[in-house]
Amino acid sequence: MAAPCRRMASRSFVQFLSSFSWTPVGRAGCRQFSIAPVCRATPQSKTVMERTSSPWTLMAAVCLQRLPVISADCSPIEQQFKEMMQQMELEKSLLSDHELRLLEDAERMSRKQADDYDSDEEESQGNQEIMLTQDLEDTWEQKLKSFQPVLRVRADVDKDLTTVERCLASSLVLLAEQQVGGEKQWLLPQAPWQEGETLRQTAERALSSLPAAGFRATFLGNAPCGVYKYKLPKAARTESSIGTKVFFFKAILADSAPFKSPNASLQWLKKSELQQFLKPAYMMKVDRFILSL
């Protein structure tokens, strides 16, 4: 085996290349390729295929919430903690300007009653009238007696479910009575989706189409916060419609909202009151994204 290898190594590089036989493809230098498009067996159709419609009806609903207007009542443990903090602040805090002035007035009155009182100190201030801090406190006391605070709990207003001014310490949710099939149901305001609009635009249209069109709301994002899906009864199902999908969007009510709905088709309810008007399956989906603030 070493002899043939030694014989090939002794040849020159040109002789080594000439020992190979060139094929026709090699003489041509490169293989010829065609850049023409390959014709398919089935040519592309010029007509656009119609889009297959979904058998589900799409709808968008808005969960409009009115946030609490006043602070909630303190629980017993919160009230105890509040009183403890107030007592600690009273014991460790410094005297205010009014309290310092009250001490100065008391000291001035004690000097006037003393036998060695020098009236030249008062003459240096001229005829300027000095109003004592005690007089100020008496004036403030009279103003406080004439002040009538608004009641936190108003039984007549809280029982009216159509007004947004009820239950000011709780968060309220708007429900609308809408026609679903052959019956009316209490639901979050909803509207069917239309071609060319987004689901959020559909939710905005559902809110603006209510009888009380004065609602101003701030929507929280473009993505839905929940979805509810139900199928139609078997007798009412068709190939093009088997059920409905409702996508929920959250919104916050603005301050410039109407105080009372013009009719009884709208209700403002607390989260604990929703189960009295919503169906269990619907309530289970809604309960996931409504916060009890």
C-alpha positions in Angstrom: 0.0 0.0 0.0 2.9 2.4 0.6 4.3 2.0 -3.0 1.2 3.5 -4.9 1.0 6.3 -2.4 4.7 7.2 -2.9 4.2 7.1 -6.7 1.3 9.5 -6.6 3.1 11.9 -4.2 6.1 12.1 -6.6 3.8 13.5 -9.4 3.4 17.2 -10.0 0.1 19.0 -9.1 -0.7 19.5 -12.9 -0.2 15.8 -13.6 -2.4 15.0 -10.6 -5.3 17.0 -11.9 -5.0 15.7 -15.4 -5.5 12.2 -14.2 -9.2 12.9 -13.5 -11.7 12.7 -16.4 -13.9 15.8 -16.9 -17.6 15.3 -17.3 -19.7 17.5 -19.6 -21.1 19.3 -16.7 -17.6 19.9 -15.4 -16.4 21.4 -18.8 -19.4 23.7 -18.8 -18.2 25.1 -15.5 -21.6 25.1 -13.8 -25.0 23.5 -14.1 -27.7 25.5 -15.8 -30.7 26.2 -13.6 -34.0 27.7 -14.7 -35.3 30.7 -12.7 -38.7 30.5 -14.2 -41.5 30.0 -11.7 -42.6 26.4 -11.3 -46.2 26.0 -12.6 -48.4 24.3 -10.1 -50.8 21.6 -11.1 -53.7 23.6 -9.7 -53.6 27.3 -10.6 -54.5 29.9 -7.9 -58.1 31.0 -8.1 -58.7 34.7 -8.7 -61.9 34.7 -6.6 -61.6 35.4 -2.9 -63.2 32.7 -0.7 -65.9 33.9 1.6 -65.0 33.9 5.3 -66.8 31.2 7.3 -68.9 32.9 9.9 -68.7 31.8 13.5 -71.7 30.0 15.0 -71.3 32.1 18.2 -73.0 35.4 18.5 -70.5 38.0 20.0 -71.6 40.6 22.5 -69.9 43.1 24.8 -71.0 44.2 28.2 -69.8 46.9 30.5 -69.4 46.6 34.3 -69.9 50.2 35.4 -68.9 50.8 39.0 -69.5 53.8 41.2 -66.6 54.0 43.7 -67.3 54.8 47.4 -67.9 58.5 48.0 -67.3 58.5 51.8 -65.1 56.4 54.0 -66.6 53.2 55.4 -67.6 52.9 59.1 -64.8 51.6 61.3 -65.0 48.1 62.7 -64.6 47.6 66.5 -60.9 46.8 66.3 -60.3 49.7 63.9 -62.1 52.1 66.3 -60.0 50.9 69.2 -56.8 51.3 67.2 -57.9 54.8 66.2 -58.5 55.9 69.8 -55.1 54.5 70.8 -53.3 56.4 68.1 -55.1 59.6 69.0 -54.1 59.2 72.6 -50.5 58.5 71.7 -50.4 61.6 69.5 -51.9 63.7 72.2 -49.4 62.6 74.8 -46.3 62.9 72.5 -47.1 65.9 70.3 -45.9 69.4 70.9 -48.1 72.4 71.7 -49.7 74.1 68.7 -49.5 77.9 68.2 -53.1 78.3 69.5 -52.2 76.4 72.7 -49.0 78.5 73.2 -51.1 81.7 72.8 -53.6 80.3 75.3 -50.8 79.9 77.8 -49.5 83.4 77.1 -53.0 84.9 77.7 -53.4 83.0 80.9 -50.0 84.3 82.1 -50.9 87.9 81.1 -54.2 87.7 83.1 -52.4 86.4 86.1 -49.9 89.3 86.0 -52.8 91.8 85.8 -54.3 90.3 89.0 -51.0 90.5 90.8 -50.2 93.4 93.2 -47.0 94.3 91.5 -48.6 94.6 88.1 -47.0 97.3 85.9 -49.4 98.9 83.5 -46.6 100.3 81.3 -46.5 97.0 79.5 -50.0 97.4 78.2 -49.5 101.1 77.3 -46.7 100.1 74.9 -49.3 98.4 72.7 -51.4 101.6 72.3 -55.1 101.4 72.0 -55.0 98.2 70.0 -57.7 95.8 71.0 -56.5 92.3 72.0 -58.8 89.4 71.3 -58.1 86.6 73.7 -57.8 83.0 72.6 -60.7 82.2 74.9 -62.9 84.6 72.9 -61.8 82.8 69.7 -62.8 79.5 71.1 -66.2 80.8 72.1 -66.7 82.1 68.5 -65.7 78.7 67.1 -68.0 77.0 69.5 -71.0 79.0 68.2 -70.2 78.2 64.6 -69.9 74.5 65.5 -73.4 74.5 67.0 -74.9 76.1 63.9 -73.2 73.5 61.6 -75.4 70.6 60.5 -73.4 67.7 59.1 -74.9 65.5 56.4 -76.1 62.1 57.6 -73.9 59.2 56.6 -76.8 56.8 56.5 -80.0 57.9 54.8 -82.6 55.1 55.0 -85.0 56.6 52.4 -82.2 57.1 49.8 -80.5 53.8 50.4 -83.7 51.9 49.7 -84.1 53.6 46.3 -82.2 51.2 43.9 -82.5 53.6 40.9 -80.4 56.4 42.4 -76.6 56.5 42.3 -76.6 58.5 45.6 -77.4 55.4 47.7 -74.9 53.6 49.9 -72.2 56.2 49.6 -69.7 54.2 51.6 -70.0 51.1 49.3 -69.2 50.4 45.7 -72.2 50.1 43.4 -72.6 48.2 40.0 -75.1 49.2 37.3 -77.6 46.7 36.1 -80.0 47.1 33.2 -83.2 45.3 32.4 -82.8 43.9 28.9 -84.7 41.7 26.5 -83.1 38.3 26.1 -85.1 36.0 23.9 -88.7 36.1 25.0 -88.1 37.4 28.5 -86.6 40.4 30.3 -83.6 39.8 32.5 -81.4 41.9 34.7 -77.9 42.0 33.2 -74.9 44.2 32.9 -75.5 46.6 30.0 -74.7 44.8 26.8 -75.0 45.1 23.0 -74.3 42.8 20.0 -71.0 43.2 18.2 -71.1 44.8 14.8 -68.8 44.4 11.8 -65.9 46.9 11.8 -65.8 47.8 15.5 -63.8 46.5 18.4 -65.3 44.8 21.5 -64.5 47.9 23.6 -66.3 50.1 21.1 -69.3 47.7 21.4 -69.2 48.1 25.2 -69.1 51.9 24.9 -72.1 51.8 22.5 -73.9 49.5 25.0 -73.4 52.2 27.7 -74.4 55.1 25.6 -77.5 53.4 24.3 -79.1 53.2 27.8 -82.2 55.3 28.5 -80.1 57.5 30.9 -77.6 58.7 28.2 -75.8 61.0 30.6 -73.3 58.5 31.9 -69.7 59.5 31.6 -67.3 56.6 32.3 -63.6 55.8 32.1 -62.9 52.4 30.6 -60.1 50.4 32.2 -58.1 49.0 29.2 -59.0 47.5 25.9 -58.9 43.9 26.9 -62.0 42.2 28.5 -61.9 41.2 32.1 -64.2 38.2 31.8 -66.4 36.2 29.4 -69.7 34.4 29.8 -70.8 31.7 27.3 -74.1 30.0 27.0 -75.8 27.8 24.4 -79.2 28.2 23.0 -81.9 25.5 23.6 -81.6 22.6 21.2 -84.9 23.5 19.5 -83.5 27.0 18.7 -80.0 26.0 17.6 -79.1 26.3 13.9 -75.9 25.6 12.0 -75.1 29.4 12.0 -76.1 30.1 15.6 -75.6 27.8 18.5 -75.0 30.2 21.3 -73.7 33.6 22.6 -70.4 34.8 24.0 -70.5 37.9 26.2 -67.2 39.7 26.9 -67.1 42.0 29.9 -65.3 45.4 30.2 -64.7 47.4 33.4 -65.4 51.1 33.7 -65.5 53.7 36.5 -68.4 56.2 36.7 -67.4 59.9 36.5 -68.5 62.5 39.0 -70.9 64.3 36.6 -73.4 61.4 36.5 -77.2 61.9 36.8 -78.4 61.4 40.3 -81.4 59.3 39.4 -82.4 57.1 36.5 -85.4 58.4 34.5 -87.1 55.0 34.7 -87.0 51.8 36.7 -85.0 49.8 34.0 -81.7 50.7 35.7 -80.5 49.8 39.2 -77.4 50.5 41.3 -76.6 47.6 43.5 -73.9 46.5 45.9 -72.0 43.3 45.2 -73.9 41.5 48.0 -77.2 42.4 46.3 -76.4 41.2 42.8 -77.3 37.6 43.5 -80.9 38.6 44.0 -81.2 39.8 40.4 -78.6 37.7 38.4 -78.8 34.1 37.5 -76.3 31.8 39.3 -74.2 30.9 36.2 -74.0 34.6 35.2 -73.3 35.6 38.7 -70.4 33.2 39.0 -68.7 34.8 36.1 -69.4 38.4 37.2 -68.3 37.7 40.8 -64.7 37.0 39.7 -63.9 40.6 38.6 -66.1 42.8 40.7 -64.2 44.1 43.8 -65.9 45.0 47.0 -64.1 48.4 47.7 
